[in-house]
Amino acid sequence: MIGAMAVGVVGGAAAAVALDRAANRTLEGHDVASVDRGRSVAVLFIAADHDSRIERGVDTRTGNVGFSHVVVDAGERDDTGARLVYDCFPREGVRRVRLSERYGSHRNGMLRPMVRAVIPARHAERVRAALGAIVGQSYDVLTAFAPSRDRLVCSLMVMKALPRDLTRGVRPHSPRHPVSPNDLARAFGIAGPFSHDVMVS
């Protein structure tokens, strides 16, 4: 009986490790060909697609502000001229993706609502450098359910990139979840997906 239990525990642990590795893999992103230093660095809040059970759940569990994801536009473009954003996504990790390819529309073809929170220009280079330093790190699925792990999910990528004086007022909606896109939106004065863009101060 004890032997069978030991095998079960070891098997369960091995399955958890395998799942963690599969979920936390990373993918290559696009390379930066140019930086538009005249363009403001901004956090982009992506509206939750309520046709998606996962996105609807993220929004509901974190306060129903209307967002399920967040990325950062650092004014960078690839060699085709496409605008790049820093993304942190399950099974991909932190990487630069083309904004138009991933967040240009809902699955039904309608434009996906987004709100920009513009970062003060004095912090632009610091934010770019901080994001560049974590490219290639993995998204940690378990952190979404066990915030004490304090590893990367999309909103924590943003928290790591921004200076502390801009994130001092950010608080998680629930102790069961890490800081979420909705928490960042509330702290920055964004009421929902159809709000006006804001300046963070």
C-alpha positions as CSV (number, residue, x, y, z in Angstrom):
1,M,0.0,0.0,0.0
2,I,2.8,2.4,1.0
3,G,4.7,1.5,-2.2
4,A,1.6,2.2,-4.3
5,M,1.2,5.6,-2.6
6,A,4.8,6.5,-3.2
7,V,4.5,5.6,-6.8
8,G,1.4,7.7,-7.0
9,V,3.0,10.7,-5.3
10,V,6.1,10.5,-7.6
11,G,3.9,10.0,-10.7
12,G,1.8,13.1,-9.7
13,A,4.9,15.2,-9.1
14,A,6.4,14.1,-12.4
15,A,3.2,15.0,-14.2
16,A,3.1,18.4,-12.5
17,V,6.7,19.1,-13.5
18,A,5.9,18.0,-17.1
19,L,2.8,20.2,-17.2
20,D,4.7,23.2,-15.8
21,R,7.5,22.8,-18.4
22,A,5.0,22.5,-21.2
23,A,2.9,25.5,-20.0
24,N,6.0,27.7,-19.3
25,R,7.9,27.2,-22.6
26,T,9.1,30.3,-24.5
27,L,9.0,31.3,-28.1
28,E,11.1,33.6,-30.2
29,G,9.6,37.0,-30.9
30,H,10.3,39.7,-33.5
31,D,13.5,41.7,-33.6
32,V,13.5,45.5,-33.3
33,A,14.6,47.3,-36.4
34,S,13.8,50.8,-35.3
35,V,12.7,52.8,-32.2
36,D,10.4,55.8,-32.5
37,R,11.7,57.9,-29.6
38,G,9.1,60.6,-30.4
39,R,6.3,58.1,-29.6
40,S,5.2,57.7,-26.0
41,V,5.8,54.4,-24.2
42,A,2.4,53.2,-23.1
43,V,0.7,50.3,-21.3
44,L,-2.1,48.9,-23.5
45,F,-5.1,47.4,-21.8
46,I,-6.8,44.7,-23.9
47,A,-10.5,44.3,-23.5
48,A,-11.7,40.9,-22.4
49,D,-13.3,38.8,-25.1
50,H,-16.4,37.6,-23.3
51,D,-16.9,34.9,-25.9
52,S,-13.8,33.3,-24.4
53,R,-14.4,31.5,-21.1
54,I,-10.8,32.1,-20.0
55,E,-10.8,35.8,-20.7
56,R,-14.3,36.2,-19.2
57,G,-13.1,34.4,-16.1
58,V,-10.0,36.6,-15.7
59,D,-12.1,39.7,-15.8
60,T,-14.8,38.3,-13.4
61,R,-12.3,37.1,-10.8
62,T,-10.4,40.3,-10.8
63,G,-13.1,42.9,-10.4
64,N,-15.1,43.2,-13.7
65,V,-13.4,46.3,-15.0
66,G,-13.4,44.7,-18.5
67,F,-9.8,43.7,-19.2
68,S,-8.1,40.4,-19.5
69,H,-4.6,41.2,-20.8
70,V,-2.0,44.0,-20.9
71,V,1.0,44.6,-23.1
72,V,3.5,47.5,-23.5
73,D,4.1,49.6,-26.6
74,A,7.6,50.9,-26.4
75,G,7.6,52.7,-29.8
76,E,9.5,49.8,-31.5
77,R,9.0,48.4,-35.0
78,D,10.2,45.4,-36.9
79,D,11.9,45.4,-40.3
80,T,8.5,45.5,-42.1
81,G,7.5,48.7,-40.1
82,A,4.9,46.8,-38.0
83,R,4.5,48.1,-34.5
84,L,5.8,45.7,-31.8
85,V,4.6,45.3,-28.3
86,Y,6.0,43.5,-25.3
87,D,3.8,40.6,-24.5
88,C,3.8,37.9,-21.7
89,F,1.6,35.0,-22.7
90,P,1.2,31.4,-21.7
91,R,3.4,28.9,-23.6
92,E,5.3,31.9,-25.2
93,G,6.8,33.9,-22.4
94,V,8.0,37.5,-22.7
95,R,8.6,38.5,-26.3
96,R,7.9,41.2,-28.8
97,V,4.9,40.5,-31.0
98,R,3.2,42.5,-33.8
99,L,0.2,44.3,-32.2
100,S,-1.9,44.1,-35.4
101,E,-1.5,40.3,-35.7
102,R,-2.4,39.4,-32.2
103,Y,-4.7,42.1,-30.9
104,G,-6.1,43.8,-34.0
105,S,-9.5,42.2,-33.8
106,H,-11.8,39.8,-31.9
107,R,-12.4,36.4,-33.4
108,N,-15.6,37.8,-34.9
109,G,-13.6,40.3,-36.9
110,M,-14.5,43.5,-34.9
111,L,-11.7,45.7,-33.6
112,R,-10.6,44.8,-30.1
113,P,-11.1,47.7,-27.7
114,M,-7.9,48.9,-26.1
115,V,-7.0,51.8,-23.7
116,R,-3.5,53.4,-23.6
117,A,-2.0,54.5,-20.3
118,V,0.9,56.7,-21.4
119,I,4.0,56.7,-19.3
120,P,5.9,60.0,-18.6
121,A,8.6,60.5,-21.2
122,R,11.3,60.7,-18.5
123,H,10.8,57.0,-17.8
124,A,10.7,55.8,-21.5
125,E,14.3,54.5,-21.7
126,R,14.2,52.9,-18.3
127,V,11.0,51.0,-19.3
128,R,12.5,49.9,-22.6
129,A,15.6,48.6,-20.9
130,A,13.6,46.8,-18.2
131,L,11.5,45.0,-20.8
132,G,14.4,44.2,-23.0
133,A,16.1,42.6,-20.0
134,I,13.3,40.1,-19.4
135,V,12.6,39.1,-23.0
136,G,12.8,35.3,-23.1
137,Q,11.6,34.7,-19.6
138,S,8.6,32.3,-19.2
139,Y,5.0,33.0,-18.3
140,D,4.3,31.2,-15.1
141,V,0.8,29.7,-15.2
142,L,0.8,28.7,-11.5
143,T,1.4,32.3,-10.4
144,A,-2.1,33.2,-11.7
145,F,-3.5,30.9,-9.0
146,A,-0.7,31.1,-6.4
147,P,0.5,34.7,-6.3
148,S,3.1,34.0,-3.6
149,R,5.2,32.5,-6.4
150,D,5.7,36.0,-7.7
151,R,6.8,35.0,-11.2
152,L,5.8,36.5,-14.5
153,V,2.3,36.9,-15.9
154,C,1.3,39.8,-18.2
155,S,0.5,42.3,-15.4
156,L,3.6,41.4,-13.4
157,M,5.7,42.0,-16.5
158,V,4.3,45.6,-16.5
159,M,4.9,45.9,-12.7
160,K,8.6,44.9,-13.2
161,A,9.1,47.4,-16.1
162,L,7.5,50.5,-14.6
163,P,9.3,52.6,-11.9
164,R,8.0,52.1,-8.4
165,D,6.6,55.6,-8.1
166,L,4.1,54.7,-10.9
167,T,3.0,51.4,-9.4
168,R,2.8,52.4,-5.7
169,G,-1.0,52.6,-5.7
170,V,-1.5,49.2,-7.5
171,R,-3.3,46.6,-5.3
172,P,-4.6,43.1,-6.1
173,H,-8.4,42.8,-6.1
174,S,-8.1,39.5,-4.3
175,P,-5.3,37.9,-2.2
176,R,-6.0,34.7,-4.3
177,H,-4.7,36.3,-7.5
178,P,-1.6,38.4,-8.4
179,V,-1.9,42.0,-9.6
180,S,-4.1,41.8,-12.7
181,P,-4.8,44.0,-15.8
182,N,-8.0,45.2,-14.0
183,D,-5.9,46.2,-10.9
184,L,-3.5,48.3,-13.0
185,A,-6.5,49.9,-14.8
186,R,-8.1,50.9,-11.6
187,A,-4.9,52.4,-10.2
188,F,-4.4,54.4,-13.4
189,G,-8.0,55.7,-13.4
190,I,-9.3,53.6,-16.3
191,A,-13.0,52.8,-15.9
192,G,-13.3,50.2,-18.7
193,P,-12.5,49.2,-22.3
194,F,-14.2,52.3,-23.8
195,S,-12.5,54.8,-21.5
196,H,-10.3,57.6,-22.9
197,D,-6.6,57.1,-23.0
198,V,-4.9,58.4,-19.8
199,M,-1.6,59.9,-18.8
200,V,0.1,58.1,-15.8
201,S,1.6,60.4,-13.3
